[in-house]
Amino acid sequence: MADLTGFEFKRLRENAGLRDRAAGWFAGKWGIPPAEYEESIDQCILNGTGVPQWYVILDGEERIVAGAGVIENDFHDRKDLHPNLCALFVEENWRGQGMARYILRRVREDMAGMGIEKLVTDHTDFYENCGWSFLTMVRGDDGLMERMYEADTRCDAPPEE
């Protein structure tokens, strides 16, 4: 497992005070307006469980260094494939240390605890290396075809780097 001494994994539903900072951080990484993240994080906080959900990792100075979300649909035409893991990002200087795999494991555990059995995502190599399985092709909102992957939330944690 990644050595995350000095880091804290936070579920935003339990940490509403991080809402604005997290929305700005995700927006800055993915080029989506902060208001989109704010709305989804607000739903997460209000609902408590279910989808959407948002997660961040803070360093010892309370800076967000990594994060991910779970939403119904991540900009593709297969609305029946849900929920989607989205916005996984690790700051460059923290990559290669198992932080993304740690987030994936914690998100899968959290979803399993809510009775959600599967997650999907449309990214490739990294998720393949983390044990996610190819599911199907989908058309993104940009019109391009993308590979869709799934992971069982109830299975063992993905292997560490």
C-alpha positions in Angstrom: 0.0 0.0 0.0 1.1 3.6 -0.6 2.8 5.3 2.3 0.4 8.2 2.9 1.8 9.3 6.2 1.0 13.0 6.6 -1.8 12.8 4.0 -5.6 12.7 4.7 -8.3 11.1 2.6 -11.4 13.2 2.8 -15.0 12.4 1.7 -16.5 15.8 0.8 -19.9 14.7 2.1 -18.3 14.7 5.5 -16.2 17.8 4.9 -18.4 20.5 3.5 -15.9 23.1 4.4 -13.7 21.9 1.5 -16.4 22.5 -1.1 -15.2 25.7 -2.6 -11.5 24.8 -2.5 -12.2 21.3 -4.1 -14.5 22.8 -6.8 -11.8 25.3 -7.7 -9.1 22.6 -7.7 -11.0 20.1 -9.9 -12.1 23.0 -12.3 -8.4 24.0 -12.6 -7.4 20.5 -13.5 -10.2 19.6 -16.0 -11.2 23.0 -17.5 -14.8 22.7 -16.4 -16.4 25.7 -14.7 -16.2 25.6 -10.9 -20.0 26.0 -10.8 -20.4 22.5 -12.3 -18.3 21.0 -9.5 -20.0 23.1 -6.8 -23.4 21.9 -7.9 -22.3 18.2 -7.9 -20.5 18.6 -4.5 -23.6 20.3 -3.0 -25.6 17.2 -4.1 -23.0 15.0 -2.5 -23.1 16.8 0.8 -27.0 17.1 0.8 -27.6 13.4 -0.1 -24.9 12.0 2.0 -24.8 8.6 0.3 -25.3 7.5 -3.3 -24.2 9.4 -6.4 -22.6 11.9 -6.8 -19.6 11.5 -4.4 -16.4 13.5 -4.3 -13.0 12.7 -2.6 -9.7 14.6 -2.1 -6.4 13.9 -0.4 -4.8 16.7 1.6 -1.1 17.0 2.4 0.2 18.1 5.8 -0.3 21.7 4.8 -4.0 21.1 3.9 -3.3 21.5 0.2 -5.3 19.3 -2.2 -2.8 17.0 -3.9 -5.2 14.4 -5.4 -8.9 13.8 -5.9 -11.7 12.0 -7.8 -15.4 11.9 -8.1 -18.3 9.5 -8.8 -21.1 10.9 -11.0 -23.9 9.4 -13.1 -22.5 10.1 -16.5 -19.1 11.4 -17.5 -19.9 13.0 -20.9 -20.8 9.9 -23.0 -23.8 8.6 -24.9 -24.4 5.4 -22.8 -26.6 6.8 -20.0 -27.2 3.2 -19.0 -23.5 2.8 -17.9 -23.3 4.3 -14.5 -22.0 5.4 -12.1 -18.8 6.8 -13.6 -15.6 7.4 -11.8 -14.4 10.8 -13.0 -11.9 13.6 -12.5 -9.2 11.4 -11.0 -6.1 13.6 -10.8 -2.9 13.5 -8.8 -0.6 16.5 -8.7 2.5 15.8 -10.8 5.0 15.8 -7.9 3.0 13.1 -6.1 2.6 10.7 -9.0 4.2 7.3 -9.1 3.7 6.8 -5.4 0.5 4.8 -5.3 -1.8 7.7 -4.5 -4.1 7.2 -7.5 -4.4 3.5 -6.7 -5.2 4.4 -3.1 -8.0 6.7 -4.2 -9.4 4.1 -6.5 -9.4 1.5 -3.7 -11.0 3.9 -1.2 -13.7 5.0 -3.7 -14.5 1.4 -4.6 -14.8 0.5 -0.9 -17.0 3.5 -0.3 -19.3 2.7 -3.2 -19.5 -0.9 -2.1 -20.6 0.3 1.4 -23.5 2.1 -0.3 -24.6 -1.0 -2.2 -23.2 0.2 -5.5 -21.7 -2.9 -7.1 -20.0 -1.5 -10.3 -18.2 1.6 -11.4 -17.3 2.5 -15.0 -14.7 4.9 -16.5 -13.7 5.8 -20.0 -9.9 6.0 -19.5 -7.5 3.2 -20.6 -4.0 2.2 -19.7 -3.9 3.3 -16.0 -7.2 1.6 -15.2 -6.3 -1.5 -17.1 -3.2 -1.7 -14.9 -5.4 -1.3 -11.8 -7.6 -4.3 -12.7 -10.5 -2.6 -14.4 -12.0 -4.6 -17.3 -12.9 -3.4 -20.8 -16.7 -3.2 -21.1 -17.7 -1.5 -24.4 -17.1 1.4 -26.7 -19.1 4.6 -26.1 -19.4 7.9 -28.0 -18.2 10.9 -26.0 -20.1 14.2 -26.0 -17.3 15.4 -28.3 -18.4 12.7 -30.9 -15.3 10.6 -30.5 -15.4 6.9 -29.6 -13.9 6.0 -26.2 -13.2 2.7 -24.4 -15.4 2.2 -21.3 -14.1 0.1 -18.4 -15.7 -1.3 -15.3 -14.6 -2.4 -11.8 -16.5 -4.4 -9.3 -16.6 -2.5 -6.0 -16.8 -5.6 -3.9 -13.6 -7.2 -5.1 -10.1 -7.0 -3.5 -8.2 -3.8 -3.7 -6.3 -3.2 -7.0 -2.6 -4.1 -6.8 -0.2 -1.4 -5.6 2.4 0.2 -7.9 
